[in-house]
Amino acid sequence: MSDEKKQQLHISEVKPDDSISVTAMMDGKKVDLSCKYAELTEEQLEFLEVNYGNHYLPVELITMEVNGEEIPLNFQGQNSVLQVVVVNSDGVFKFEKILIRKTTLPGDKTFHLINAISTIGIRFNRRRGVRVNVDTRMELEQGEEKFIILVREISYCGFSFINLSQSDVDINRPFVLNLIERDEEKSFSYGKFIGKVHRVEEVKGKSTIYGCVLAEKHADQLQKYVAMKQLEFLTGKKAFGEDIQKNNNSDRWRAEIADELGKTLFEDDEKK
């Protein structure tokens, strides 16, 4: 990866394929909400450009399920917006000083409009992503060897775990995390994600804690996972089901790891 990393991103440069999330305070809790770039017609985009210039980012309605009904969120009053985070091939960028309001355009298109007072997003360390506690047994794979681990917390860019297996994880080799979700007595895989150990912490009298980073290409999928887990904690209702779409339903990950060994998968622990 080039040493010349993009340090800023103008909000008008955000593309439909980029991963977008809103960090907000809701009922006194910090929540990371995944967003999707709004699908608009050329006429609607022209209307926005005329009325808002290049200070806006349109996203589909951000909703929350209340009593079985999807309700658009109102980002006013106690539900204050802290920041918007955009993940793309250039890195992770944070936008602050923003406003979000529900807007309806000609053609009866209703969506949330992110209006940026400060239009420049600043590159920041991926490891600062919002984390959620999961405390769930999952599987970690290195080559043909499998480990049973306890994942303590996870974000869209990393996670920490305790190794419950007898054999040791090789901290110098990439691995695949099989992200397991459990619904009562059932369990299923949300997907498989490539990662590597970033640090090892020996807790006196307790287990060893492994801190890990995950490949940037998984950021969008994991961002959605983190957002849904946060909504679970807020609503007390499981957000996942067995019919969840997996991000990898084959064994392609074995070939992917082999390919990545010869090149830089991660950003060298976010050099500064």
Buried (B, 14 or more C-beta within 10 A) or exposed (E): EEEEEEEEBBBEBBEEEBBBBBBBBBEEEEBBBBBBBBEBEEEBEEBBEEEBEEBBBBBBBBEBEEEEEEEEBEBEEEBEBBBBBBBBEBBBBBBBEBEBEBBEBEEEBEBBBBBBEEBEBEBBBBBEBBBBEBEBBBBBBBEEEBBEBBBBBBBBBBBBBBBEEEEEBEEEEBBBBBBBBBEEEEEBBBBBBBBBBBEEEEEEEEEEBBBBBBBBBBBBBBBBBBBBBBBBEEEEEEBBEEEBEEBBEEEEBEEBBEEBEEEEBBBEEBEE
